[in-house]
Amino acid sequence: PSFYDVPRTLSETNARWREGALTLGADALARALAATEMTPADLDHLAVTTVTGYCTPGLDLLLANRLGMRKDLARAHFNNVG
Protein backbone atom coordinates (compact mmCIF):
# COMPACT_ATOMS: atom_id res chain seq x y z
CA PRO A 1 0.00 0.00 0.00
CA SER A 2 2.86 2.44 0.57
CA PHE A 3 3.48 2.36 -3.19
CA TYR A 4 0.35 4.47 -3.63
CA ASP A 5 1.51 7.11 -1.13
CA VAL A 6 4.08 8.46 -3.60
CA PRO A 7 2.88 10.59 -6.52
CA ARG A 8 3.99 9.20 -9.88
CA THR A 9 3.64 10.24 -13.49
CA LEU A 10 1.57 8.11 -15.84
CA SER A 11 4.79 6.89 -17.47
CA GLU A 12 6.22 5.81 -14.12
CA THR A 13 3.00 4.07 -13.11
CA ASN A 14 2.83 2.31 -16.45
CA ALA A 15 6.44 1.14 -16.20
CA ARG A 16 5.68 -0.44 -12.82
CA TRP A 17 2.56 -2.07 -14.25
CA ARG A 18 4.55 -3.48 -17.17
CA GLU A 19 7.21 -4.89 -14.83
CA GLY A 20 4.62 -6.53 -12.58
CA ALA A 21 2.42 -7.82 -15.39
CA LEU A 22 5.38 -9.35 -17.19
CA THR A 23 6.72 -11.01 -14.04
CA LEU A 24 3.32 -12.33 -12.96
CA GLY A 25 2.30 -13.40 -16.47
CA ALA A 26 5.57 -15.19 -17.21
CA ASP A 27 5.45 -17.03 -13.90
CA ALA A 28 1.82 -18.11 -14.36
CA LEU A 29 2.43 -19.25 -17.92
CA ALA A 30 5.59 -21.15 -17.00
CA ARG A 31 3.78 -22.93 -14.15
CA ALA A 32 0.82 -23.80 -16.38
CA LEU A 33 3.11 -25.22 -19.04
CA ALA A 34 5.06 -27.22 -16.46
CA ALA A 35 1.84 -28.67 -15.05
CA THR A 36 0.90 -29.97 -18.50
CA GLU A 37 4.45 -31.09 -19.33
CA MET A 38 4.48 -28.67 -22.27
CA THR A 39 7.15 -26.22 -23.32
CA PRO A 40 6.72 -22.71 -24.73
CA ALA A 41 7.52 -24.16 -28.17
CA ASP A 42 4.41 -26.35 -27.95
CA LEU A 43 2.04 -23.37 -28.02
CA ASP A 44 0.46 -22.24 -31.26
CA HIS A 45 -1.45 -19.24 -29.91
CA LEU A 46 -1.05 -16.89 -26.95
CA ALA A 47 -3.88 -14.58 -25.91
CA VAL A 48 -3.47 -11.97 -23.19
CA THR A 49 -6.06 -9.69 -21.64
CA THR A 50 -5.60 -6.81 -19.23
CA VAL A 51 -7.92 -4.39 -17.50
CA THR A 52 -5.33 -1.66 -17.06
CA GLY A 53 -1.87 -0.76 -18.25
CA TYR A 54 -0.45 0.15 -21.59
CA CYS A 55 2.78 -1.09 -23.05
CA THR A 56 4.37 -1.19 -26.43
CA PRO A 57 5.25 -3.73 -27.55
CA GLY A 58 2.23 -5.47 -26.04
CA LEU A 59 2.30 -7.86 -23.13
CA ASP A 60 1.70 -10.79 -25.50
CA LEU A 61 4.91 -10.12 -27.41
CA LEU A 62 6.89 -9.38 -24.25
CA LEU A 63 5.78 -12.70 -22.70
CA ALA A 64 6.53 -14.61 -25.90
CA ASN A 65 10.03 -13.15 -25.99
CA ARG A 66 10.70 -13.72 -22.30
CA LEU A 67 9.69 -17.38 -22.51
CA GLY A 68 11.44 -18.00 -25.83
CA MET A 69 8.32 -18.90 -27.78
CA ARG A 70 8.35 -19.62 -31.50
CA LYS A 71 8.61 -16.73 -33.94
CA ASP A 72 5.50 -17.99 -35.79
CA LEU A 73 3.37 -17.96 -32.61
CA ALA A 74 -0.07 -16.44 -33.21
CA ARG A 75 -0.76 -13.74 -30.63
CA ALA A 76 -3.73 -11.68 -29.49
CA HIS A 77 -3.75 -8.88 -26.94
CA PHE A 78 -7.03 -7.58 -25.61
CA ASN A 79 -6.06 -4.42 -23.76
CA ASN A 80 -8.13 -2.52 -21.21
CA VAL A 81 -11.12 -4.86 -21.23
CA GLY A 82 -12.84 -4.38 -17.96
QUIPE-V396260 format. One line per field, one symbol per residue. ss: DSSP state (h for helix, s for strand, l for the rest). phi: phi as a letter, one per 20 degrees, with the letter a starting at -180 (. if undefined). psi: psi as a letter, one per 40 degrees, with the letter a starting at -180 (. if undefined). Layout:
# QUIPE-V396260
ss->???
phi->???
psi->???
This chain:
# QUIPE-V396260
ss->lhhhhllllhhhhhhhhhhhhhhhhhhhhhhhhhhllllhhhllssssslllllllllhhhhhhhhlllllllsssssllll
phi->.fgefdfcfffffffffggffffffffffffffffdlddgffedbcdcccdbncbcffgffffgffemfffeffcbcdeldq
psi->dddeehhiiddddddddddddddddddddddddddefiideehdhhhhiieihiihiiddddddddefiidehhihhhifg.
